Amino acid sequence: MNAFEELINAMQAKASSLGQLGYRVRFDLTDTGRSILVDATSSEPAIGPADAETEAATILRLSSADLARLIAGKLSPMLAFSTGKLRVEGSKGVALKLASLLDED
């Protein structure tokens, strides 16, 4: 399994908490040029690969290593944003809601 698939699997493991999000969020990985979409617009969130044109309420740009650290709880979303490791495009409110859901675990 490659690192990209491991990130998707790690996000799918958090699907129960991400289901409360209610929006589509795309993670653009700056080091690989690949994207992951979390579609939490239904009761069962769909998490999988996406392309750079996939529509989302919020787009988060960060490296795959930083995303892995966020998912594992080893990097605070607010710290990542304030230090420039995470860039947010679109709804900041959705990004804040996602950050609170990731911090719950």
Phi and psi in radians as a Rosetta constraint file:
Dihedral C 1 N 2 CA 2 C 2 CIRCULARHARMONIC -1.520 0.35
Dihedral N 2 CA 2 C 2 N 3 CIRCULARHARMONIC 3.013 0.35
Dihedral C 2 N 3 CA 3 C 3 CIRCULARHARMONIC -1.090 0.35
Dihedral N 3 CA 3 C 3 N 4 CIRCULARHARMONIC -0.644 0.35
Dihedral C 3 N 4 CA 4 C 4 CIRCULARHARMONIC -1.105 0.35
Dihedral N 4 CA 4 C 4 N 5 CIRCULARHARMONIC -0.786 0.35
Dihedral C 4 N 5 CA 5 C 5 CIRCULARHARMONIC -1.138 0.35
Dihedral N 5 CA 5 C 5 N 6 CIRCULARHARMONIC -0.615 0.35
Dihedral C 5 N 6 CA 6 C 6 CIRCULARHARMONIC -1.129 0.35
Dihedral N 6 CA 6 C 6 N 7 CIRCULARHARMONIC -0.668 0.35
Dihedral C 6 N 7 CA 7 C 7 CIRCULARHARMONIC -1.109 0.35
Dihedral N 7 CA 7 C 7 N 8 CIRCULARHARMONIC -0.765 0.35
Dihedral C 7 N 8 CA 8 C 8 CIRCULARHARMONIC -1.082 0.35
Dihedral N 8 CA 8 C 8 N 9 CIRCULARHARMONIC -0.778 0.35
Dihedral C 8 N 9 CA 9 C 9 CIRCULARHARMONIC -1.090 0.35
Dihedral N 9 CA 9 C 9 N 10 CIRCULARHARMONIC -0.696 0.35
Dihedral C 9 N 10 CA 10 C 10 CIRCULARHARMONIC -1.124 0.35
Dihedral N 10 CA 10 C 10 N 11 CIRCULARHARMONIC -0.677 0.35
Dihedral C 10 N 11 CA 11 C 11 CIRCULARHARMONIC -1.220 0.35
Dihedral N 11 CA 11 C 11 N 12 CIRCULARHARMONIC -0.655 0.35
Dihedral C 11 N 12 CA 12 C 12 CIRCULARHARMONIC -1.133 0.35
Dihedral N 12 CA 12 C 12 N 13 CIRCULARHARMONIC -0.522 0.35
Dihedral C 12 N 13 CA 13 C 13 CIRCULARHARMONIC -1.164 0.35
Dihedral N 13 CA 13 C 13 N 14 CIRCULARHARMONIC -0.403 0.35
Dihedral C 13 N 14 CA 14 C 14 CIRCULARHARMONIC -1.724 0.35
Dihedral N 14 CA 14 C 14 N 15 CIRCULARHARMONIC 0.189 0.35
Dihedral C 14 N 15 CA 15 C 15 CIRCULARHARMONIC -1.001 0.35
Dihedral N 15 CA 15 C 15 N 16 CIRCULARHARMONIC -0.597 0.35
Dihedral C 15 N 16 CA 16 C 16 CIRCULARHARMONIC -1.090 0.35
Dihedral N 16 CA 16 C 16 N 17 CIRCULARHARMONIC -0.706 0.35
Dihedral C 16 N 17 CA 17 C 17 CIRCULARHARMONIC -1.386 0.35
Dihedral N 17 CA 17 C 17 N 18 CIRCULARHARMONIC -0.582 0.35
Dihedral C 17 N 18 CA 18 C 18 CIRCULARHARMONIC -1.212 0.35
Dihedral N 18 CA 18 C 18 N 19 CIRCULARHARMONIC -0.364 0.35
Dihedral C 18 N 19 CA 19 C 19 CIRCULARHARMONIC -1.084 0.35
Dihedral N 19 CA 19 C 19 N 20 CIRCULARHARMONIC -0.373 0.35
Dihedral C 19 N 20 CA 20 C 20 CIRCULARHARMONIC -1.374 0.35
Dihedral N 20 CA 20 C 20 N 21 CIRCULARHARMONIC -0.123 0.35
Dihedral C 20 N 21 CA 21 C 21 CIRCULARHARMONIC -1.151 0.35
Dihedral N 21 CA 21 C 21 N 22 CIRCULARHARMONIC -0.864 0.35
Dihedral C 21 N 22 CA 22 C 22 CIRCULARHARMONIC 1.409 0.35
Dihedral N 22 CA 22 C 22 N 23 CIRCULARHARMONIC 0.186 0.35
Dihedral C 22 N 23 CA 23 C 23 CIRCULARHARMONIC -2.418 0.35
Dihedral N 23 CA 23 C 23 N 24 CIRCULARHARMONIC 2.992 0.35
Dihedral C 23 N 24 CA 24 C 24 CIRCULARHARMONIC -1.752 0.35
Dihedral N 24 CA 24 C 24 N 25 CIRCULARHARMONIC 2.227 0.35
Dihedral C 24 N 25 CA 25 C 25 CIRCULARHARMONIC -2.209 0.35
Dihedral N 25 CA 25 C 25 N 26 CIRCULARHARMONIC 2.278 0.35
Dihedral C 25 N 26 CA 26 C 26 CIRCULARHARMONIC -1.918 0.35
Dihedral N 26 CA 26 C 26 N 27 CIRCULARHARMONIC 2.296 0.35
Dihedral C 26 N 27 CA 27 C 27 CIRCULARHARMONIC -1.792 0.35
Dihedral N 27 CA 27 C 27 N 28 CIRCULARHARMONIC 1.988 0.35
Dihedral C 27 N 28 CA 28 C 28 CIRCULARHARMONIC -1.678 0.35
Dihedral N 28 CA 28 C 28 N 29 CIRCULARHARMONIC 2.067 0.35
Dihedral C 28 N 29 CA 29 C 29 CIRCULARHARMONIC -1.520 0.35
Dihedral N 29 CA 29 C 29 N 30 CIRCULARHARMONIC 1.972 0.35
Dihedral C 29 N 30 CA 30 C 30 CIRCULARHARMONIC -1.194 0.35
Dihedral N 30 CA 30 C 30 N 31 CIRCULARHARMONIC -0.456 0.35
Dihedral C 30 N 31 CA 31 C 31 CIRCULARHARMONIC -1.553 0.35
Dihedral N 31 CA 31 C 31 N 32 CIRCULARHARMONIC -0.316 0.35
Dihedral C 31 N 32 CA 32 C 32 CIRCULARHARMONIC -2.025 0.35
Dihedral N 32 CA 32 C 32 N 33 CIRCULARHARMONIC -0.302 0.35
Dihedral C 32 N 33 CA 33 C 33 CIRCULARHARMONIC 1.327 0.35
Dihedral N 33 CA 33 C 33 N 34 CIRCULARHARMONIC 0.178 0.35
Dihedral C 33 N 34 CA 34 C 34 CIRCULARHARMONIC -1.784 0.35
Dihedral N 34 CA 34 C 34 N 35 CIRCULARHARMONIC 2.878 0.35
Dihedral C 34 N 35 CA 35 C 35 CIRCULARHARMONIC -2.351 0.35
Dihedral N 35 CA 35 C 35 N 36 CIRCULARHARMONIC 2.631 0.35
Dihedral C 35 N 36 CA 36 C 36 CIRCULARHARMONIC -2.155 0.35
Dihedral N 36 CA 36 C 36 N 37 CIRCULARHARMONIC 2.330 0.35
Dihedral C 36 N 37 CA 37 C 37 CIRCULARHARMONIC -1.900 0.35
Dihedral N 37 CA 37 C 37 N 38 CIRCULARHARMONIC 2.281 0.35
Dihedral C 37 N 38 CA 38 C 38 CIRCULARHARMONIC -1.884 0.35
Dihedral N 38 CA 38 C 38 N 39 CIRCULARHARMONIC 1.911 0.35
Dihedral C 38 N 39 CA 39 C 39 CIRCULARHARMONIC -1.826 0.35
Dihedral N 39 CA 39 C 39 N 40 CIRCULARHARMONIC 1.695 0.35
Dihedral C 39 N 40 CA 40 C 40 CIRCULARHARMONIC -1.853 0.35
Dihedral N 40 CA 40 C 40 N 41 CIRCULARHARMONIC 0.634 0.35
Dihedral C 40 N 41 CA 41 C 41 CIRCULARHARMONIC -1.513 0.35
Dihedral N 41 CA 41 C 41 N 42 CIRCULARHARMONIC -0.105 0.35
Dihedral C 41 N 42 CA 42 C 42 CIRCULARHARMONIC -2.170 0.35
Dihedral N 42 CA 42 C 42 N 43 CIRCULARHARMONIC 3.091 0.35
Dihedral C 42 N 43 CA 43 C 43 CIRCULARHARMONIC -1.133 0.35
Dihedral N 43 CA 43 C 43 N 44 CIRCULARHARMONIC -0.525 0.35
Dihedral C 43 N 44 CA 44 C 44 CIRCULARHARMONIC -1.888 0.35
Dihedral N 44 CA 44 C 44 N 45 CIRCULARHARMONIC 1.860 0.35
Dihedral C 44 N 45 CA 45 C 45 CIRCULARHARMONIC -1.154 0.35
Dihedral N 45 CA 45 C 45 N 46 CIRCULARHARMONIC 2.454 0.35
Dihedral C 45 N 46 CA 46 C 46 CIRCULARHARMONIC -1.766 0.35
Dihedral N 46 CA 46 C 46 N 47 CIRCULARHARMONIC 2.239 0.35
Dihedral C 46 N 47 CA 47 C 47 CIRCULARHARMONIC -2.226 0.35
Dihedral N 47 CA 47 C 47 N 48 CIRCULARHARMONIC 2.154 0.35
Dihedral C 47 N 48 CA 48 C 48 CIRCULARHARMONIC -3.004 0.35
Dihedral N 48 CA 48 C 48 N 49 CIRCULARHARMONIC -3.120 0.35
Dihedral C 48 N 49 CA 49 C 49 CIRCULARHARMONIC -1.118 0.35
Dihedral N 49 CA 49 C 49 N 50 CIRCULARHARMONIC 2.653 0.35
Dihedral C 49 N 50 CA 50 C 50 CIRCULARHARMONIC -2.484 0.35
Dihedral N 50 CA 50 C 50 N 51 CIRCULARHARMONIC 3.019 0.35
Dihedral C 50 N 51 CA 51 C 51 CIRCULARHARMONIC -1.958 0.35
Dihedral N 51 CA 51 C 51 N 52 CIRCULARHARMONIC 3.007 0.35
Dihedral C 51 N 52 CA 52 C 52 CIRCULARHARMONIC -1.183 0.35
Dihedral N 52 CA 52 C 52 N 53 CIRCULARHARMONIC -0.178 0.35
Dihedral C 52 N 53 CA 53 C 53 CIRCULARHARMONIC -1.725 0.35
Dihedral N 53 CA 53 C 53 N 54 CIRCULARHARMONIC -0.104 0.35
Dihedral C 53 N 54 CA 54 C 54 CIRCULARHARMONIC -1.122 0.35
Dihedral N 54 CA 54 C 54 N 55 CIRCULARHARMONIC 2.223 0.35
Dihedral C 54 N 55 CA 55 C 55 CIRCULARHARMONIC -1.272 0.35
Dihedral N 55 CA 55 C 55 N 56 CIRCULARHARMONIC 2.492 0.35
Dihedral C 55 N 56 CA 56 C 56 CIRCULARHARMONIC -2.694 0.35
Dihedral N 56 CA 56 C 56 N 57 CIRCULARHARMONIC 2.673 0.35
Dihedral C 56 N 57 CA 57 C 57 CIRCULARHARMONIC -1.171 0.35
Dihedral N 57 CA 57 C 57 N 58 CIRCULARHARMONIC -0.580 0.35
Dihedral C 57 N 58 CA 58 C 58 CIRCULARHARMONIC -2.440 0.35
Dihedral N 58 CA 58 C 58 N 59 CIRCULARHARMONIC 2.447 0.35
Dihedral C 58 N 59 CA 59 C 59 CIRCULARHARMONIC -2.082 0.35
Dihedral N 59 CA 59 C 59 N 60 CIRCULARHARMONIC 2.188 0.35
Dihedral C 59 N 60 CA 60 C 60 CIRCULARHARMONIC -1.909 0.35
Dihedral N 60 CA 60 C 60 N 61 CIRCULARHARMONIC 2.205 0.35
Dihedral C 60 N 61 CA 61 C 61 CIRCULARHARMONIC -1.945 0.35
Dihedral N 61 CA 61 C 61 N 62 CIRCULARHARMONIC 2.158 0.35
Dihedral C 61 N 62 CA 62 C 62 CIRCULARHARMONIC -2.855 0.35
Dihedral N 62 CA 62 C 62 N 63 CIRCULARHARMONIC 2.965 0.35
Dihedral C 62 N 63 CA 63 C 63 CIRCULARHARMONIC -1.364 0.35
Dihedral N 63 CA 63 C 63 N 64 CIRCULARHARMONIC 2.790 0.35
Dihedral C 63 N 64 CA 64 C 64 CIRCULARHARMONIC -1.123 0.35
Dihedral N 64 CA 64 C 64 N 65 CIRCULARHARMONIC -0.609 0.35
Dihedral C 64 N 65 CA 65 C 65 CIRCULARHARMONIC -1.144 0.35
Dihedral N 65 CA 65 C 65 N 66 CIRCULARHARMONIC -0.713 0.35
Dihedral C 65 N 66 CA 66 C 66 CIRCULARHARMONIC -1.203 0.35
Dihedral N 66 CA 66 C 66 N 67 CIRCULARHARMONIC -0.626 0.35
Dihedral C 66 N 67 CA 67 C 67 CIRCULARHARMONIC -1.118 0.35
Dihedral N 67 CA 67 C 67 N 68 CIRCULARHARMONIC -0.738 0.35
Dihedral C 67 N 68 CA 68 C 68 CIRCULARHARMONIC -1.052 0.35
Dihedral N 68 CA 68 C 68 N 69 CIRCULARHARMONIC -0.719 0.35
Dihedral C 68 N 69 CA 69 C 69 CIRCULARHARMONIC -1.180 0.35
Dihedral N 69 CA 69 C 69 N 70 CIRCULARHARMONIC -0.653 0.35
Dihedral C 69 N 70 CA 70 C 70 CIRCULARHARMONIC -1.092 0.35
Dihedral N 70 CA 70 C 70 N 71 CIRCULARHARMONIC -0.837 0.35
Dihedral C 70 N 71 CA 71 C 71 CIRCULARHARMONIC -1.078 0.35
Dihedral N 71 CA 71 C 71 N 72 CIRCULARHARMONIC -0.687 0.35
Dihedral C 71 N 72 CA 72 C 72 CIRCULARHARMONIC -1.348 0.35
Dihedral N 72 CA 72 C 72 N 73 CIRCULARHARMONIC -0.129 0.35
Dihedral C 72 N 73 CA 73 C 73 CIRCULARHARMONIC 1.415 0.35
Dihedral N 73 CA 73 C 73 N 74 CIRCULARHARMONIC 0.264 0.35
Dihedral C 73 N 74 CA 74 C 74 CIRCULARHARMONIC -1.672 0.35
Dihedral N 74 CA 74 C 74 N 75 CIRCULARHARMONIC -0.067 0.35
Dihedral C 74 N 75 CA 75 C 75 CIRCULARHARMONIC -2.415 0.35
Dihedral N 75 CA 75 C 75 N 76 CIRCULARHARMONIC 2.147 0.35
Dihedral C 75 N 76 CA 76 C 76 CIRCULARHARMONIC -1.239 0.35
Dihedral N 76 CA 76 C 76 N 77 CIRCULARHARMONIC 2.311 0.35
Dihedral C 76 N 77 CA 77 C 77 CIRCULARHARMONIC -1.010 0.35
Dihedral N 77 CA 77 C 77 N 78 CIRCULARHARMONIC -0.666 0.35
Dihedral C 77 N 78 CA 78 C 78 CIRCULARHARMONIC -1.192 0.35
Dihedral N 78 CA 78 C 78 N 79 CIRCULARHARMONIC -0.688 0.35
Dihedral C 78 N 79 CA 79 C 79 CIRCULARHARMONIC -1.155 0.35
Dihedral N 79 CA 79 C 79 N 80 CIRCULARHARMONIC -0.733 0.35
Dihedral C 79 N 80 CA 80 C 80 CIRCULARHARMONIC -1.063 0.35
Dihedral N 80 CA 80 C 80 N 81 CIRCULARHARMONIC -0.715 0.35
Dihedral C 80 N 81 CA 81 C 81 CIRCULARHARMONIC -1.194 0.35
Dihedral N 81 CA 81 C 81 N 82 CIRCULARHARMONIC -0.802 0.35
Dihedral C 81 N 82 CA 82 C 82 CIRCULARHARMONIC -1.226 0.35
Dihedral N 82 CA 82 C 82 N 83 CIRCULARHARMONIC -0.401 0.35
Dihedral C 82 N 83 CA 83 C 83 CIRCULARHARMONIC -1.676 0.35
Dihedral N 83 CA 83 C 83 N 84 CIRCULARHARMONIC 0.034 0.35
Dihedral C 83 N 84 CA 84 C 84 CIRCULARHARMONIC 1.473 0.35
Dihedral N 84 CA 84 C 84 N 85 CIRCULARHARMONIC 0.093 0.35
Dihedral C 84 N 85 CA 85 C 85 CIRCULARHARMONIC -1.329 0.35
Dihedral N 85 CA 85 C 85 N 86 CIRCULARHARMONIC -0.358 0.35
Dihedral C 85 N 86 CA 86 C 86 CIRCULARHARMONIC -2.236 0.35
Dihedral N 86 CA 86 C 86 N 87 CIRCULARHARMONIC 2.206 0.35
Dihedral C 86 N 87 CA 87 C 87 CIRCULARHARMONIC -1.995 0.35
Dihedral N 87 CA 87 C 87 N 88 CIRCULARHARMONIC 2.402 0.35
Dihedral C 87 N 88 CA 88 C 88 CIRCULARHARMONIC -1.990 0.35
Dihedral N 88 CA 88 C 88 N 89 CIRCULARHARMONIC 2.287 0.35
Dihedral C 88 N 89 CA 89 C 89 CIRCULARHARMONIC -2.191 0.35
Dihedral N 89 CA 89 C 89 N 90 CIRCULARHARMONIC 2.282 0.35
Dihedral C 89 N 90 CA 90 C 90 CIRCULARHARMONIC 1.780 0.35
Dihedral N 90 CA 90 C 90 N 91 CIRCULARHARMONIC -2.546 0.35
Dihedral C 90 N 91 CA 91 C 91 CIRCULARHARMONIC -1.225 0.35
Dihedral N 91 CA 91 C 91 N 92 CIRCULARHARMONIC 2.009 0.35
Dihedral C 91 N 92 CA 92 C 92 CIRCULARHARMONIC -1.233 0.35
Dihedral N 92 CA 92 C 92 N 93 CIRCULARHARMONIC -0.536 0.35
Dihedral C 92 N 93 CA 93 C 93 CIRCULARHARMONIC -1.084 0.35
Dihedral N 93 CA 93 C 93 N 94 CIRCULARHARMONIC -0.732 0.35
Dihedral C 93 N 94 CA 94 C 94 CIRCULARHARMONIC -1.127 0.35
Dihedral N 94 CA 94 C 94 N 95 CIRCULARHARMONIC -0.702 0.35
Dihedral C 94 N 95 CA 95 C 95 CIRCULARHARMONIC -1.085 0.35
Dihedral N 95 CA 95 C 95 N 96 CIRCULARHARMONIC -0.717 0.35
Dihedral C 95 N 96 CA 96 C 96 CIRCULARHARMONIC -1.156 0.35
Dihedral N 96 CA 96 C 96 N 97 CIRCULARHARMONIC -0.692 0.35
Dihedral C 96 N 97 CA 97 C 97 CIRCULARHARMONIC -1.119 0.35
Dihedral N 97 CA 97 C 97 N 98 CIRCULARHARMONIC -0.742 0.35
Dihedral C 97 N 98 CA 98 C 98 CIRCULARHARMONIC -1.080 0.35
Dihedral N 98 CA 98 C 98 N 99 CIRCULARHARMONIC -0.744 0.35
Dihedral C 98 N 99 CA 99 C 99 CIRCULARHARMONIC -1.041 0.35
Dihedral N 99 CA 99 C 99 N 100 CIRCULARHARMONIC -0.728 0.35
Dihedral C 99 N 100 CA 100 C 100 CIRCULARHARMONIC -1.178 0.35
Dihedral N 100 CA 100 C 100 N 101 CIRCULARHARMONIC -0.622 0.35
Dihedral C 100 N 101 CA 101 C 101 CIRCULARHARMONIC -1.193 0.35
Dihedral N 101 CA 101 C 101 N 102 CIRCULARHARMONIC -0.671 0.35
Dihedral C 101 N 102 CA 102 C 102 CIRCULARHARMONIC -1.207 0.35
Dihedral N 102 CA 102 C 102 N 103 CIRCULARHARMONIC -0.557 0.35
Dihedral C 102 N 103 CA 103 C 103 CIRCULARHARMONIC -1.328 0.35
Dihedral N 103 CA 103 C 103 N 104 CIRCULARHARMONIC -0.264 0.35
Dihedral C 103 N 104 CA 104 C 104 CIRCULARHARMONIC -1.139 0.35
Dihedral N 104 CA 104 C 104 N 105 CIRCULARHARMONIC -0.581 0.35
